[in-house]
Amino acid sequence: MSLSENSFKSWLNYHRQLLLLFFIGVYIPLGIFILLAIGIVQYPQGFPWDVPILLAIHNTSKSQLDIFAAWLTQLGIYWGVAPLILILVISLSLQQKWRGIIYLLISSLGATLISHSTKIFFHRVRPSLWELFYPLPPDFSFPSGHAISSMMLWVTVLILSWGKRWFLTVLFIGCFFVLGIGWTRLYLGVHYPSDILAGWMLAIAWSIGVSLIVKPNQFE
């Protein structure tokens, strides 16, 4: 087999992997988000499965869980995600991994912009099913900004740690972090489950899509 044939096969295999990643990591999550976005036009007060899930979670409420959920939810953006992004930027700069920094900044800033703009566009009112002990945020409900930011951070760090020895640690800890933040928003009664799912889907599609363009691990 000639060198040119080997090169062509390598090129073809690489682009097949890219297309597969695009389909699984971008197209499918974005498609799910679009379906949810279309659905809330018909169900502005929640899908048929939204309210039962919220009420089931609310039935588990206890004073100790109230305190824990109110604390944990703060890690979803300002007291958790934002400081971690800063630490990662400093760490990557010390390692001179400039592509990683660019990827991280585009992912985080873009996720913030997407969160605010989609909330304004869909202007879905937050649920009001019981008397809240936690202050209701003043902005709209769909999609969840906490879900977007936590999932964006997890996917971004997973991509940056791809092939590294700490990848499985990031995978395991990040999974609990994302699920935990999502649970707090439901437990506190400030989001519908569909808000959380929509936020996760947007974050996955955005973070993976940006990685396909920036290629943060290239030349390492």
C-alpha positions in Angstrom: 0.0 0.0 0.0 1.4 3.4 -1.0 2.0 6.3 1.4 -0.7 8.4 -0.3 -3.2 5.6 0.3 -2.3 5.4 4.0 -2.6 9.1 4.3 -6.0 9.1 2.7 -7.2 6.3 5.0 -5.9 8.2 8.0 -7.6 11.4 6.9 -10.9 9.5 6.2 -10.8 7.7 9.6 -10.1 11.0 11.4 -13.0 12.8 9.7 -15.3 9.9 10.3 -14.5 10.2 14.0 -15.2 13.9 13.8 -18.6 13.3 12.1 -19.5 10.7 14.8 -18.5 13.1 17.6 -20.5 15.9 16.0 -23.6 13.7 15.6 -23.5 12.3 19.1 -22.1 15.3 21.0 -23.7 18.2 19.1 -26.5 17.1 16.9 -28.4 14.9 19.3 -28.2 17.2 22.4 -29.2 20.2 20.2 -32.1 18.2 18.8 -33.3 17.3 22.3 -33.1 21.0 23.3 -35.1 22.0 20.2 -37.8 19.5 21.1 -38.0 20.8 24.6 -38.1 24.4 23.4 -40.9 23.6 21.0 -42.7 21.8 23.9 -42.7 24.6 26.3 -44.8 26.6 23.9 -47.6 24.1 24.5 -46.7 23.5 28.2 -45.5 26.8 29.6 -46.3 25.7 33.1 -44.4 22.4 32.7 -44.5 19.2 30.7 -46.8 16.5 32.1 -43.8 15.0 33.8 -42.4 18.2 35.2 -44.7 18.8 38.1 -44.9 15.2 39.4 -41.1 15.0 39.5 -40.9 18.4 41.4 -43.6 17.3 43.9 -41.8 13.9 44.4 -38.6 15.7 45.2 -40.3 18.2 47.4 -41.8 15.4 49.5 -38.3 14.5 50.6 -37.7 17.9 52.0 -36.1 18.2 55.5 -34.6 21.1 57.4 -31.1 19.5 57.0 -31.6 19.1 53.3 -32.8 22.7 53.0 -29.5 23.9 54.4 -27.5 21.6 52.3 -29.3 22.4 49.0 -29.1 26.1 49.6 -25.3 25.8 50.1 -24.6 23.4 47.3 -26.6 25.3 44.7 -24.2 28.3 45.2 -21.4 26.2 43.7 -23.3 26.0 40.4 -22.0 29.4 39.2 -20.4 32.1 41.4 -18.9 30.1 44.3 -17.9 27.0 42.4 -17.8 27.1 38.6 -16.3 30.6 38.3 -13.4 30.0 40.8 -12.7 26.7 39.2 -12.5 28.3 35.8 -10.0 30.9 37.1 -7.9 28.1 38.7 -7.9 26.2 35.5 -6.9 29.2 33.4 -3.9 29.9 35.8 -2.9 26.2 35.7 -3.1 26.1 31.9 -1.1 29.3 31.5 1.7 27.9 33.8 1.8 25.0 31.4 1.7 27.3 28.4 -1.4 25.4 27.0 -2.8 28.4 25.1 -5.3 26.4 23.1 -6.7 25.0 26.3 -7.1 28.5 27.7 -8.8 29.8 24.6 -11.1 26.8 24.6 -12.0 27.2 28.3 -12.7 30.9 27.9 -14.8 30.6 24.8 -16.8 27.7 26.3 -17.4 29.6 29.6 -18.2 33.0 28.2 -20.3 31.6 25.4 -22.2 29.4 27.8 -23.0 32.5 29.9 -24.2 34.4 26.8 -26.3 31.5 25.7 -27.9 31.1 29.1 -28.9 34.8 29.4 -30.1 35.1 25.8 -32.2 31.9 25.7 -33.8 32.8 29.0 -34.9 36.2 27.6 -36.0 34.6 24.3 -38.3 31.9 25.9 -39.3 34.0 29.0 -40.6 31.0 30.8 -41.9 31.8 34.3 -40.4 29.8 37.1 -42.5 27.2 38.9 -44.6 28.2 41.9 -45.9 25.0 43.5 -45.2 25.6 47.2 -44.0 28.3 49.5 -40.2 28.7 49.0 -37.7 29.2 51.7 -35.1 30.0 49.1 -35.4 33.4 47.3 -36.8 33.0 43.8 -34.2 34.3 41.2 -35.5 37.3 39.3 -34.7 36.0 35.8 -36.6 33.4 33.7 -36.6 29.7 34.1 -35.8 28.1 30.7 -33.0 26.9 30.4 -31.3 26.5 33.8 -28.2 28.7 34.0 -26.8 26.5 36.8 -27.3 23.4 34.7 -25.6 25.0 31.7 -22.6 26.3 33.7 -22.0 23.0 35.7 -22.3 20.8 32.6 -20.2 23.1 30.5 -17.4 23.0 33.1 -17.6 19.2 33.4 -17.6 18.6 29.6 -14.8 21.1 29.1 -12.6 19.7 31.7 -13.3 16.2 30.4 -12.1 17.2 27.0 -9.0 19.0 28.4 -8.1 15.9 30.4 -8.7 13.4 27.6 -6.0 10.7 27.7 -4.7 12.0 31.0 -4.4 9.8 34.1 -6.9 11.9 36.0 -9.6 11.6 33.3 -11.6 9.0 35.2 -11.4 11.1 38.4 -12.9 14.1 36.5 -15.5 11.8 35.0 -16.6 10.5 38.3 -16.5 13.7 40.4 -18.0 15.8 37.6 -20.9 13.4 37.2 -21.9 13.8 40.9 -21.3 17.6 40.7 -23.6 18.1 37.7 -26.3 15.8 39.1 -26.0 17.5 42.5 -26.4 21.0 41.1 -29.4 19.9 39.0 -31.0 18.3 42.1 -30.6 21.5 44.1 -32.5 23.6 41.5 -35.4 21.1 41.6 -35.3 20.7 45.4 -35.4 24.4 45.9 -38.3 24.7 43.5 -36.8 27.3 41.2 -36.7 25.2 38.0 -38.7 22.6 36.2 -36.9 19.3 35.3 -37.2 20.3 31.6 -35.2 23.5 32.4 -32.4 21.3 33.8 -32.4 18.9 30.9 -32.5 21.7 28.4 -29.5 23.4 30.1 -27.5 20.2 30.1 -28.2 19.6 26.4 -27.2 23.1 25.4 -24.0 22.9 27.4 -23.0 19.5 25.9 -23.6 20.7 22.4 -21.8 24.0 22.9 -18.8 22.6 24.7 -18.2 19.8 22.2 -18.9 22.0 19.2 -16.3 24.6 20.4 -13.8 21.8 21.0 -14.1 20.6 17.4 -13.2 24.1 16.2 -10.5 25.1 18.7 -9.0 21.6 19.1 -7.6 22.4 22.6 -5.5 19.3 22.9 -3.7 19.7 19.6 0.1 20.1 19.7 0.4 18.9 23.2 
